[in-house]
Amino acid sequence: MTVEIREIPLVEPGSGPYGITPGPDGALWLTLAHAGGIARLSPDGEVRTYPLDPAGGRPLIITAGPDGALWFTRSGDDRIGRITVDGEQRTVALPAGTGPGGIAAGPDGALWYAGMTSDTIGRVETDGTHTAFPLPVTGGFASMITAGADQALWFTLNQANAIGRIDLDGTVTLHPLPTAKAGPVGITLGDDGVIWFVEIAAGQLGRIDRDGEIVELPLPDRAARPHAIVPTRMAACGSPSGVPTGSVTSTPPGESRVTPYPPRTPNPTASPAPPRASGPPWKSAP
């Protein structure tokens, strides 16, 4: 399989592209964590940026919502942001100290987020109604979240070294990882209908089924520090240290194969790469 990596420069160096997702308008939408903005990348490569309103906010993860808009976490000022494809913005204020990280559209038509510094998983309806569910850990650092195939949300607990599952009614189940201090971060629903995640501190991918059975897959380079993972043959992104992105052939767990793809730019800062509707995965890089 031949993989072509195309890099598109953004408006300014150091803007800190982080999250990326396909929008309902056929464009890709990105968060600019350092610049405090949202960027739109059209299919022809044109980049348009929208400064956050209010300013700042350190946006992290962005996802398409059920209402035709894009929703994103503002980790710096405890808000959830919403931006239309025309650039109109509004925010939903969260409790102080929430520290929202990952965000995903749930099967119930709401947006669900991971509270990194509050030990909570939150739910925001499109009208701004907010509910927070406490987690049964202290200092767990809920990081990323994804909708599963079982009418529930799955999330990583980076410091608690576990994968969590939350039902739509707020019931939480935690699944400790076999490897100590593995540091799970990115998580996604794979093309095989199973939850996949990455362990940044252990240099491994992981797979957890609905019964909570976990299989860990060591990467060829255990120092790769994988940061994110998405479907489409499973594409794992490297860490901010600039380790290559790669793909996982989703065969039976014991036979899965990892293929690395070196980036064209030396020492890039790799970021999470949400899936496209079809075609190859994209990632953010400065």
C-alpha positions in Angstrom: 0.0 0.0 0.0 1.4 3.4 -1.0 0.7 6.3 1.3 1.1 9.9 0.2 1.5 12.5 3.0 0.6 16.0 2.0 1.3 18.9 4.3 -0.6 22.3 4.1 0.9 25.3 5.9 -1.4 27.3 8.2 -1.5 31.1 8.4 1.2 31.5 11.0 3.9 29.3 12.6 3.4 28.2 16.2 -0.4 28.4 16.0 -0.5 25.0 17.6 -2.9 22.9 15.4 -4.3 20.2 17.7 -7.8 18.7 17.0 -9.2 18.1 13.6 -12.5 16.8 12.3 -14.5 16.7 9.1 -17.3 19.2 9.0 -20.8 19.0 7.5 -19.6 21.4 4.7 -17.0 19.0 3.3 -14.1 20.9 4.9 -11.8 20.0 7.7 -12.0 22.0 10.9 -9.1 22.4 13.3 -8.4 23.8 16.7 -5.4 26.2 17.1 -4.4 25.6 20.7 -1.7 28.2 20.9 -3.2 30.9 18.7 -6.7 30.6 20.3 -8.7 30.0 17.2 -10.5 27.6 14.9 -9.4 27.0 11.3 -11.3 25.7 8.3 -9.4 23.8 5.6 -11.3 23.6 2.4 -10.8 20.6 0.0 -8.7 22.9 -2.3 -6.3 23.8 0.5 -7.6 27.2 1.4 -7.3 28.0 5.1 -9.6 30.4 6.9 -9.2 31.1 10.6 -11.6 32.3 13.2 -10.3 33.8 16.5 -12.1 32.5 19.5 -14.9 34.7 20.9 -14.3 35.4 23.7 -10.6 35.4 23.1 -8.2 32.8 24.5 -9.6 29.5 25.7 -6.9 27.1 24.5 -9.2 25.0 22.3 -8.3 21.3 22.1 -10.7 18.8 20.6 -13.3 19.5 18.0 -16.2 17.4 16.6 -19.2 17.7 14.4 -22.4 18.0 16.3 -25.9 16.7 15.6 -27.1 20.3 14.8 -24.8 20.9 11.7 -22.3 22.9 13.8 -18.8 22.2 15.1 -18.3 21.8 18.9 -15.0 22.1 20.7 -13.5 22.1 24.2 -12.0 25.3 25.6 -9.6 23.9 28.1 -8.2 27.3 29.2 -11.5 28.9 30.4 -13.8 26.0 31.2 -16.2 26.3 28.3 -17.6 24.3 25.4 -17.5 26.2 22.2 -19.8 26.0 19.2 -19.1 27.4 15.7 -21.3 27.3 12.7 -19.9 26.7 9.2 -20.3 30.4 8.7 -18.1 31.2 11.6 -20.7 32.3 14.2 -19.8 31.3 17.7 -21.3 30.8 21.1 -20.1 29.1 24.3 -21.5 27.0 27.2 -19.9 27.8 30.5 -18.8 24.8 32.7 -18.1 24.8 36.4 -14.7 26.4 37.3 -11.9 23.9 37.2 -13.5 21.5 34.8 -10.6 21.5 32.3 -12.5 20.0 29.3 -10.3 17.9 27.0 -11.9 15.4 24.7 -15.4 15.8 23.2 -17.6 13.5 21.1 -21.2 13.4 19.8 -23.2 10.9 21.8 -25.9 8.5 20.5 -28.5 10.6 22.4 -28.0 13.8 20.3 -25.9 15.5 23.0 -22.2 16.4 23.2 -20.1 14.5 25.8 -16.8 15.8 27.2 -14.0 14.6 29.5 -13.2 16.8 32.4 -9.4 16.5 32.7 -9.0 18.4 36.0 -12.4 17.7 37.6 -12.8 13.9 37.5 -16.0 14.3 35.6 -17.6 13.3 32.4 -20.0 16.0 31.2 -23.0 16.1 28.8 -24.1 19.3 26.9 -27.3 19.5 24.9 -27.4 21.6 21.8 -29.5 24.2 23.7 -26.7 24.6 26.3 -28.2 22.5 29.1 -25.3 20.9 31.0 -25.0 17.9 33.3 -21.7 16.6 34.9 -21.3 13.1 36.2 -18.6 12.5 38.9 -16.1 9.7 38.3 -15.2 7.2 41.1 -11.5 8.3 41.1 -9.4 11.2 42.3 -6.9 12.8 39.9 -7.7 10.3 37.1 -7.3 12.9 34.4 -10.1 11.9 32.0 -8.5 12.8 28.6 -10.3 11.7 25.4 -13.8 10.3 24.8 -15.6 8.5 22.0 -19.1 7.0 21.3 -19.1 3.3 21.3 -21.3 0.8 19.4 -23.2 0.0 22.6 -25.2 3.2 23.3 -22.5 4.3 25.7 -19.4 6.6 25.8 -15.9 5.3 26.4 -13.0 7.4 27.7 -9.4 7.2 28.8 -8.2 7.9 32.4 -4.6 8.9 31.8 -3.5 9.0 35.4 -5.8 6.3 36.7 -4.4 4.0 34.1 -7.9 2.8 33.0 -10.5 2.8 30.3 -13.9 4.0 31.4 -17.4 3.5 30.1 -20.4 5.7 30.9 -24.0 4.8 30.1 -26.4 7.6 29.0 -27.8 7.7 32.5 -24.4 8.4 34.0 -23.5 4.9 35.3 -19.7 4.5 35.2 -17.6 1.3 34.8 -13.8 1.4 35.0 -11.5 -1.2 33.4 -7.8 -1.1 34.7 -5.1 -1.6 32.1 -2.8 -4.7 32.4 0.3 -2.6 31.9 1.1 -0.3 34.9 1.5 3.4 34.2 0.6 3.0 30.5 -0.9 6.5 30.3 -3.9 6.0 27.9 -4.8 9.1 25.9 -6.5 8.8 22.5 -9.5 6.5 22.0 -11.9 5.7 19.2 -14.5 3.2 17.9 -12.7 1.0 15.4 -14.0 -0.2 12.0 -14.4 -3.6 13.7 -17.0 -2.2 16.2 -14.5 -2.4 19.1 -13.0 0.4 21.1 -9.3 1.0 20.4 -6.9 3.3 22.4 -3.3 4.3 22.7 -0.9 4.1 25.7 1.5 7.1 25.4 3.7 6.0 28.2 3.9 2.3 27.3 4.3 2.6 23.5 1.3 0.4 22.9 -2.1 0.3 21.3 -5.0 -1.3 23.2 -8.3 -2.9 22.3 -11.2 -3.4 24.7 -14.4 -5.2 23.8 -17.9 -4.7 25.3 -17.2 -7.3 28.1 -14.1 -5.3 29.2 -11.5 -7.7 27.9 -8.4 -5.8 27.0 -5.7 -6.8 24.5 -2.5 -4.6 24.3 -0.3 -4.4 21.2 3.3 -3.2 21.6 4.4 -0.8 18.8 7.6 -1.6 16.8 9.1 1.5 18.6 8.1 1.4 22.2 9.4 5.0 22.6 7.0 6.2 20.0 4.6 7.8 22.6 1.4 7.3 20.5 -1.0 10.2 21.2 -4.2 9.5 19.1 -5.9 6.9 17.1 -8.8 6.9 14.6 -10.6 4.4 12.4 -10.0 3.8 8.6 -7.8 0.8 9.0 -6.9 2.3 12.4 -4.5 5.2 12.1 -2.4 6.0 15.1 -0.7 9.4 15.4 2.6 10.0 17.0 3.3 12.2 19.9 4.4 15.8 20.2 8.0 14.5 20.0 7.4 14.1 16.2 7.3 10.3 16.0 5.7 9.0 12.7 2.0 8.3 12.3 1.0 4.8 11.3 -1.8 2.4 10.7 -3.0 -0.9 12.3 -4.4 -3.6 10.1 -7.5 -4.6 12.1 -7.1 -8.4 12.0 -7.7 -10.7 15.0 -6.1 -9.1 18.1 -3.1 -11.4 18.2 -2.3 -10.9 14.6 -2.8 -7.1 14.2 0.0 -5.4 12.3 1.4 -1.9 12.7 2.8 0.1 9.8 4.6 3.4 10.5 4.6 6.3 8.0 7.3 8.9 8.5 6.2 12.6 8.2 7.7 14.7 5.4 8.6 17.6 7.8 11.5 16.8 10.2 10.4 16.8 13.9 6.8 17.8 13.4 4.4 18.1 16.3 1.8 15.4 15.7 -1.8 15.8 17.0 -5.0 13.8 17.2 -6.5 12.8 13.9 -10.2 12.3 13.8 -11.6 10.2 10.9 -12.8 11.4 7.6 -15.9 10.0 6.1 -13.7 8.2 3.5 -10.2 8.2 2.2 -6.9 8.5 4.1 -6.7 10.0 7.6 -5.5 13.5 8.3 -3.4 14.9 11.2 -2.4 18.3 12.4 1.2 19.5 12.1 2.7 22.9 12.5 
